[in-house]
């Protein structure tokens, strides 16, 4: 598909990019968003804009037109007003929205409801609370949600029960075993990042019920060998991160049972290189990273 647009010429708004439609939407940078341009969007890609600095309200009128062709918008670190977030919420084609390190808060969620195709939402280092998470359930297309470095608690995760189509979830460090119980209804979840969280072996009893999980990040948590047997029930698991956990050579038999794995990372654990070699023998189709 070919798209054309004209951005202001006096100042660059930031940089344009192509992003993969698949999460985590890796990018290829195209150049500054200034003046006229015409682009052919490749299959499987989204056209995006990473805004820079602060957007003045008097510029909003001339931005709405050229930004209407975007499917991805990155506002990370941008300082904006409520009027600005209200204006960009009229961009009905947006599928990915990055709000990391912005003034985004609970009462801004209401503006996102008018973005019917919004499927990926990044909220790192924002002021969203449990109340805001509850209101996000009004976003029908939301499938990928990033909550790292927010104040969301176990209680807030109870609202995720409404997100039946959620496929990707990245959680903040304060989530405990109680919070993982709230994730059990998320049957479609295939990517879960609980790195640095307070999950213990008990929490894996909840995670093992997420039968569609393909990628599981548990690095720098308190997991031990005792909890690893639970992972055998995740028959679709292909990627597993256990770096910085308390697992040891005793956990190798349980890990050897994970025949669907194609990648496992075991850095900074008590697993020796000799034991890692045994795991490589048991899982010949899996890349085992131990150092």
C-alpha positions as a LaTeX table, in Angstrom:
\begin{tabular}{lrrr}
\hline
Residue & $x$ (\AA) & $y$ (\AA) & $z$ (\AA) \\
\hline
Unk1 & 0.00 & 0.00 & 0.00 \\
Unk2 & 1.28 & 3.46 & $-0.94$ \\
Unk3 & 0.65 & 6.37 & 1.42 \\
Unk4 & 1.28 & 10.08 & 1.02 \\
Unk5 & 1.36 & 12.84 & 3.60 \\
Unk6 & 2.68 & 16.33 & 4.27 \\
Unk7 & 4.18 & 17.16 & 7.64 \\
Unk8 & 5.16 & 20.67 & 8.79 \\
Unk9 & 8.38 & 21.86 & 7.16 \\
Unk10 & 9.54 & 24.38 & 9.75 \\
Unk11 & 10.24 & 21.73 & 12.37 \\
Unk12 & 10.74 & 17.97 & 12.45 \\
Unk13 & 8.19 & 16.20 & 14.61 \\
Unk14 & 10.45 & 13.20 & 15.06 \\
Unk15 & 11.29 & 10.13 & 13.00 \\
Unk16 & 9.23 & 7.81 & 10.83 \\
Unk17 & 9.70 & 4.05 & 10.92 \\
Unk18 & 8.34 & 0.75 & 9.73 \\
Unk19 & 7.40 & $-1.59$ & 12.59 \\
Unk20 & 6.67 & $-5.30$ & 12.43 \\
Unk21 & 3.01 & $-6.07$ & 12.95 \\
Unk22 & 4.08 & $-8.88$ & 15.29 \\
Unk23 & 4.94 & $-8.01$ & 18.89 \\
Unk24 & 7.41 & $-6.59$ & 19.97 \\
Unk25 & 7.16 & $-4.60$ & 16.72 \\
Unk26 & 10.82 & $-4.26$ & 15.80 \\
Unk27 & 11.59 & $-1.16$ & 13.76 \\
Unk28 & 13.41 & 0.09 & 10.71 \\
Unk29 & 13.99 & 3.83 & 10.78 \\
Unk30 & 13.08 & 5.85 & 7.69 \\
Unk31 & 14.04 & 9.45 & 8.45 \\
Unk32 & 12.59 & 12.68 & 9.77 \\
Unk33 & 8.89 & 13.50 & 9.65 \\
Unk34 & 9.15 & 16.81 & 7.81 \\
Unk35 & 7.68 & 17.98 & 4.51 \\
Unk36 & 6.06 & 15.80 & 1.85 \\
Unk37 & 6.69 & 12.09 & 1.45 \\
Unk38 & 5.32 & 9.06 & $-0.34$ \\
Unk39 & 5.97 & 5.53 & 0.93 \\
Unk40 & 5.14 & 1.98 & $-0.03$ \\
Unk41 & 4.30 & 0.06 & 3.15 \\
Unk42 & 5.61 & $-3.53$ & 2.89 \\
Unk43 & 3.37 & $-6.46$ & 3.86 \\
Unk44 & 3.51 & $-7.24$ & 7.57 \\
Unk45 & 4.68 & $-3.73$ & 8.46 \\
Unk46 & 3.12 & $-0.69$ & 10.12 \\
Unk47 & 4.05 & 2.91 & 9.41 \\
Unk48 & 4.93 & 4.68 & 12.63 \\
Unk49 & 6.12 & 7.99 & 14.03 \\
Unk50 & 8.30 & 8.55 & 17.09 \\
Unk51 & 7.52 & 12.07 & 18.27 \\
Unk52 & 10.26 & 14.05 & 19.94 \\
Unk53 & 10.23 & 16.79 & 22.53 \\
Unk54 & 7.02 & 18.63 & 23.28 \\
Unk55 & 4.16 & 19.15 & 20.85 \\
Unk56 & 2.54 & 22.57 & 21.15 \\
Unk57 & $-1.25$ & 22.68 & 21.12 \\
Unk58 & $-1.32$ & 25.23 & 18.29 \\
Unk59 & 0.23 & 22.59 & 16.03 \\
Unk60 & $-2.49$ & 20.01 & 16.58 \\
Unk61 & $-4.66$ & 21.18 & 13.71 \\
Unk62 & $-1.99$ & 20.62 & 11.07 \\
Unk63 & $-0.92$ & 17.27 & 12.55 \\
Unk64 & $-4.23$ & 15.42 & 12.46 \\
Unk65 & $-4.18$ & 14.98 & 8.68 \\
Unk66 & $-0.68$ & 13.54 & 8.13 \\
Unk67 & $-0.85$ & 11.42 & 11.28 \\
Unk68 & $-4.07$ & 9.76 & 10.14 \\
Unk69 & $-2.03$ & 7.36 & 7.98 \\
Unk70 & $-0.11$ & 5.98 & 10.98 \\
Unk71 & $-0.60$ & 2.55 & 12.50 \\
Unk72 & 2.06 & 2.97 & 15.20 \\
Unk73 & 2.75 & 6.01 & 17.38 \\
Unk74 & 5.58 & 6.40 & 19.89 \\
Unk75 & 5.13 & 9.22 & 22.40 \\
Unk76 & 7.86 & 8.02 & 24.78 \\
Unk77 & 9.26 & 10.90 & 26.89 \\
Unk78 & 6.99 & 13.43 & 25.14 \\
Unk79 & 5.37 & 16.04 & 27.38 \\
Unk80 & 1.80 & 16.62 & 26.32 \\
Unk81 & $-1.50$ & 18.09 & 27.49 \\
Unk82 & $-4.89$ & 16.43 & 27.92 \\
Unk83 & $-5.97$ & 18.18 & 24.72 \\
Unk84 & $-3.14$ & 16.49 & 22.86 \\
Unk85 & $-3.97$ & 12.98 & 24.05 \\
Unk86 & $-7.60$ & 13.68 & 23.18 \\
Unk87 & $-6.57$ & 14.69 & 19.66 \\
Unk88 & $-4.38$ & 11.68 & 18.95 \\
Unk89 & $-7.15$ & 9.40 & 20.19 \\
Unk90 & $-8.98$ & 10.32 & 16.98 \\
Unk91 & $-6.36$ & 8.39 & 14.97 \\
Unk92 & $-8.53$ & 5.35 & 14.32 \\
Unk93 & $-5.84$ & 3.32 & 12.52 \\
Unk94 & $-3.42$ & 3.19 & 15.45 \\
Unk95 & $-2.58$ & $-0.39$ & 16.43 \\
Unk96 & 0.48 & 0.27 & 18.61 \\
Unk97 & 0.81 & 3.13 & 21.09 \\
Unk98 & 3.91 & 3.73 & 23.20 \\
Unk99 & 3.44 & 6.01 & 26.19 \\
Unk100 & 6.60 & 5.17 & 28.16 \\
Unk101 & 7.94 & 7.94 & 30.43 \\
Unk102 & 4.97 & 10.21 & 29.67 \\
Unk103 & 2.43 & 11.99 & 31.92 \\
Unk104 & $-0.13$ & 9.26 & 31.15 \\
Unk105 & $-2.45$ & 8.61 & 34.10 \\
Unk106 & $-5.74$ & 6.91 & 34.91 \\
Unk107 & $-8.04$ & 9.64 & 33.59 \\
Unk108 & $-6.31$ & 9.51 & 30.20 \\
Unk109 & $-7.57$ & 5.98 & 29.58 \\
Unk110 & $-10.95$ & 7.38 & 28.55 \\
Unk111 & $-9.40$ & 8.89 & 25.42 \\
Unk112 & $-8.08$ & 5.54 & 24.22 \\
Unk113 & $-11.59$ & 4.10 & 23.96 \\
Unk114 & $-12.03$ & 5.79 & 20.58 \\
Unk115 & $-9.10$ & 3.85 & 19.07 \\
Unk116 & $-10.86$ & 0.68 & 17.86 \\
Unk117 & $-7.76$ & $-1.03$ & 16.44 \\
Unk118 & $-5.42$ & $-0.39$ & 19.38 \\
Unk119 & $-3.89$ & $-3.79$ & 20.11 \\
Unk120 & $-0.51$ & $-2.96$ & 21.71 \\
Unk121 & $-0.12$ & $-0.53$ & 24.61 \\
Unk122 & 3.21 & 0.33 & 26.26 \\
Unk123 & 2.93 & 2.00 & 29.68 \\
Unk124 & 6.43 & 1.75 & 31.18 \\
Unk125 & 7.18 & 4.34 & 33.87 \\
Unk126 & 3.71 & 5.90 & 33.73 \\
Unk127 & 1.43 & 6.83 & 36.62 \\
Unk128 & $-1.31$ & 4.35 & 35.76 \\
Unk129 & $-2.82$ & 2.59 & 38.80 \\
Unk130 & $-5.14$ & $-0.33$ & 39.42 \\
Unk131 & $-8.09$ & 1.94 & 38.62 \\
Unk132 & $-6.69$ & 2.65 & 35.18 \\
Unk133 & $-6.21$ & $-1.04$ & 34.47 \\
Unk134 & $-9.89$ & $-1.62$ & 35.16 \\
Unk135 & $-10.84$ & 1.00 & 32.58 \\
Unk136 & $-8.54$ & $-0.51$ & 29.95 \\
Unk137 & $-11.01$ & $-3.37$ & 29.63 \\
Unk138 & $-13.01$ & $-1.03$ & 27.37 \\
Unk139 & $-10.37$ & $-1.48$ & 24.63 \\
Unk140 & $-11.79$ & $-4.38$ & 22.59 \\
Unk141 & $-8.71$ & $-5.06$ & 20.44 \\
Unk142 & $-6.08$ & $-4.93$ & 23.21 \\
Unk143 & $-3.85$ & $-8.02$ & 22.98 \\
Unk144 & $-0.37$ & $-6.84$ & 24.08 \\
Unk145 & 0.03 & $-4.92$ & 27.36 \\
Unk146 & 3.31 & $-3.68$ & 28.88 \\
Unk147 & 3.13 & $-2.72$ & 32.56 \\
Unk148 & 6.80 & $-2.83$ & 33.56 \\
Unk149 & 7.86 & $-0.15$ & 36.06 \\
Unk150 & 4.34 & 0.87 & 37.00 \\
Unk151 & 2.57 & 0.82 & 40.38 \\
Unk152 & 0.14 & $-1.94$ & 39.39 \\
Unk153 & $-0.36$ & $-4.46$ & 42.20 \\
Unk154 & $-1.83$ & $-7.94$ & 42.59 \\
Unk155 & $-5.24$ & $-6.36$ & 43.12 \\
Unk156 & $-4.97$ & $-4.55$ & 39.80 \\
Unk157 & $-4.35$ & $-7.80$ & 37.95 \\
Unk158 & $-7.82$ & $-8.97$ & 38.98 \\
Unk159 & $-9.16$ & $-6.58$ & 36.33 \\
Unk160 & $-7.27$ & $-8.47$ & 33.62 \\
Unk161 & $-9.89$ & $-11.21$ & 33.83 \\
Unk162 & $-11.88$ & $-9.06$ & 31.41 \\
Unk163 & $-9.09$ & $-9.17$ & 28.82 \\
Unk164 & $-10.03$ & $-12.51$ & 27.28 \\
Unk165 & $-7.96$ & $-11.94$ & 24.12 \\
Unk166 & $-4.76$ & $-10.82$ & 25.87 \\
Unk167 & $-1.74$ & $-12.57$ & 24.35 \\
Unk168 & 1.25 & $-10.66$ & 25.76 \\
Unk169 & 1.74 & $-9.34$ & 29.28 \\
Unk170 & 4.84 & $-7.73$ & 30.83 \\
Unk171 & 4.50 & $-7.26$ & 34.59 \\
Unk172 & 6.08 & $-4.96$ & 37.22 \\
Unk173 & 8.39 & $-6.24$ & 39.95 \\
Unk174 & 5.92 & $-6.05$ & 42.86 \\
Unk175 & 3.61 & $-8.79$ & 41.57 \\
Unk176 & 3.46 & $-11.80$ & 43.93 \\
Unk177 & 2.07 & $-15.33$ & 43.73 \\
Unk178 & $-1.38$ & $-13.93$ & 44.51 \\
Unk179 & $-1.27$ & $-11.81$ & 41.38 \\
Unk180 & $-0.41$ & $-14.77$ & 39.18 \\
Unk181 & $-3.58$ & $-16.51$ & 40.36 \\
Unk182 & $-5.51$ & $-13.70$ & 38.67 \\
Unk183 & $-3.97$ & $-14.61$ & 35.31 \\
Unk184 & $-5.43$ & $-18.12$ & 35.14 \\
Unk185 & $-8.48$ & $-17.04$ & 33.04 \\
Unk186 & $-6.19$ & $-15.61$ & 30.32 \\
Unk187 & $-6.30$ & $-18.74$ & 28.18 \\
Unk188 & $-4.84$ & $-17.06$ & 25.07 \\
Unk189 & $-1.73$ & $-15.70$ & 26.79 \\
Unk190 & 1.40 & $-16.80$ & 24.92 \\
Unk191 & 4.05 & $-14.32$ & 26.13 \\
Unk192 & 4.48 & $-13.63$ & 29.86 \\
Unk193 & 7.32 & $-11.60$ & 31.33 \\
Unk194 & 7.53 & $-11.86$ & 35.11 \\
Unk195 & 11.25 & $-11.10$ & 35.37 \\
Unk196 & 12.32 & $-9.52$ & 38.68 \\
Unk197 & 8.87 & $-10.14$ & 40.16 \\
Unk198 & 8.18 & $-11.67$ & 43.58 \\
Unk199 & 6.96 & $-14.96$ & 42.13 \\
Unk200 & 7.98 & $-18.11$ & 44.00 \\
Unk201 & 7.64 & $-21.82$ & 43.23 \\
Unk202 & 4.04 & $-21.53$ & 44.42 \\
Unk203 & 3.25 & $-19.06$ & 41.66 \\
Unk204 & 4.23 & $-21.60$ & 39.03 \\
Unk205 & 1.16 & $-23.59$ & 40.04 \\
Unk206 & $-0.87$ & $-20.81$ & 38.45 \\
Unk207 & 1.38 & $-20.32$ & 35.43 \\
Unk208 & 1.26 & $-24.01$ & 34.50 \\
Unk209 & $-2.44$ & $-23.56$ & 33.74 \\
Unk210 & $-1.67$ & $-21.11$ & 30.93 \\
Unk211 & $-1.49$ & $-23.88$ & 28.36 \\
Unk212 & $-0.83$ & $-21.64$ & 25.35 \\
Unk213 & 2.31 & $-20.02$ & 26.75 \\
Unk214 & 5.16 & $-19.99$ & 24.26 \\
Unk215 & 7.54 & $-17.50$ & 25.89 \\
Unk216 & 8.09 & $-17.26$ & 29.65 \\
Unk217 & 10.50 & $-14.82$ & 31.32 \\
Unk218 & 11.28 & $-15.63$ & 34.96 \\
Unk219 & 14.81 & $-14.24$ & 35.29 \\
Unk220 & 15.94 & $-12.74$ & 38.60 \\
Unk221 & 13.14 & $-14.27$ & 40.64 \\
Unk222 & 13.18 & $-16.59$ & 43.67 \\
Unk223 & 12.42 & $-19.77$ & 41.73 \\
Unk224 & 14.13 & $-22.98$ & 42.85 \\
Unk225 & 14.48 & $-26.51$ & 41.53 \\
Unk226 & 11.33 & $-27.49$ & 43.41 \\
Unk227 & 9.10 & $-25.48$ & 41.13 \\
Unk228 & 10.42 & $-26.65$ & 37.78 \\
Unk229 & 8.26 & $-29.77$ & 37.48 \\
Unk230 & 5.26 & $-27.50$ & 36.88 \\
Unk231 & 6.75 & $-26.31$ & 33.61 \\
Unk232 & 6.37 & $-29.76$ & 32.05 \\
Unk233 & 2.66 & $-29.03$ & 31.64 \\
Unk234 & 3.43 & $-26.12$ & 29.31 \\
Unk235 & 3.69 & $-28.24$ & 26.17 \\
Unk236 & 3.81 & $-25.24$ & 23.81 \\
Unk237 & 6.66 & $-23.49$ & 25.61 \\
Unk238 & 9.49 & $-22.62$ & 23.21 \\
Unk239 & 11.37 & $-19.81$ & 25.01 \\
Unk240 & 12.32 & $-19.84$ & 28.70 \\
Unk241 & 14.44 & $-17.38$ & 30.69 \\
Unk242 & 15.63 & $-18.53$ & 34.12 \\
Unk243 & 18.80 & $-16.44$ & 34.53 \\
Unk244 & 19.49 & $-15.18$ & 38.04 \\
Unk245 & 17.21 & $-17.72$ & 39.72 \\
Unk246 & 18.11 & $-20.21$ & 42.48 \\
Unk247 & 17.98 & $-23.29$ & 40.29 \\
Unk248 & 20.88 & $-25.75$ & 40.30 \\
Unk249 & 22.04 & $-28.98$ & 38.70 \\
Unk250 & 19.19 & $-30.75$ & 40.49 \\
Unk251 & 16.77 & $-29.00$ & 38.13 \\
Unk252 & 18.28 & $-30.47$ & 34.95 \\
Unk253 & 15.95 & $-33.53$ & 34.83 \\
Unk254 & 12.87 & $-31.29$ & 35.00 \\
Unk255 & 14.24 & $-28.97$ & 32.31 \\
Unk256 & 15.15 & $-31.96$ & 30.13 \\
Unk257 & 11.46 & $-32.85$ & 30.00 \\
Unk258 & 10.63 & $-29.60$ & 28.18 \\
Unk259 & 10.85 & $-31.07$ & 24.69 \\
Unk260 & 9.16 & $-28.12$ & 22.98 \\
Unk261 & 11.93 & $-25.68$ & 23.98 \\
Unk262 & 14.00 & $-24.02$ & 21.29 \\
Unk263 & 15.75 & $-21.50$ & 23.59 \\
Unk264 & 16.56 & $-21.45$ & 27.30 \\
Unk265 & 18.74 & $-18.99$ & 29.20 \\
Unk266 & 20.39 & $-20.05$ & 32.47 \\
Unk267 & 22.97 & $-17.33$ & 33.16 \\
Unk268 & 23.94 & $-16.57$ & 36.78 \\
Unk269 & 22.48 & $-19.76$ & 38.25 \\
Unk270 & 24.09 & $-22.64$ & 40.14 \\
Unk271 & 23.96 & $-24.83$ & 37.03 \\
Unk272 & 27.45 & $-25.92$ & 36.04 \\
Unk273 & 28.64 & $-26.07$ & 32.46 \\
Unk274 & 28.84 & $-29.85$ & 32.71 \\
Unk275 & 25.17 & $-29.99$ & 33.71 \\
Unk276 & 24.30 & $-27.55$ & 30.93 \\
Unk277 & 25.93 & $-29.92$ & 28.45 \\
Unk278 & 23.68 & $-32.72$ & 29.70 \\
Unk279 & 20.70 & $-30.47$ & 29.03 \\
Unk280 & 21.97 & $-29.85$ & 25.51 \\
Unk281 & 22.14 & $-33.60$ & 24.95 \\
Unk282 & 18.58 & $-34.04$ & 26.21 \\
Unk283 & 17.29 & $-31.13$ & 24.10 \\
Unk284 & 19.28 & $-31.24$ & 20.84 \\
Unk285 & 16.97 & $-28.75$ & 19.12 \\
Unk286 & 17.24 & $-26.18$ & 21.91 \\
Unk287 & 19.81 & $-23.41$ & 22.27 \\
Unk288 & 21.04 & $-23.55$ & 25.87 \\
Unk289 & 22.71 & $-20.33$ & 27.05 \\
Unk290 & 24.47 & $-20.87$ & 30.36 \\
Unk291 & 27.32 & $-18.37$ & 30.44 \\
\hline
\end{tabular}
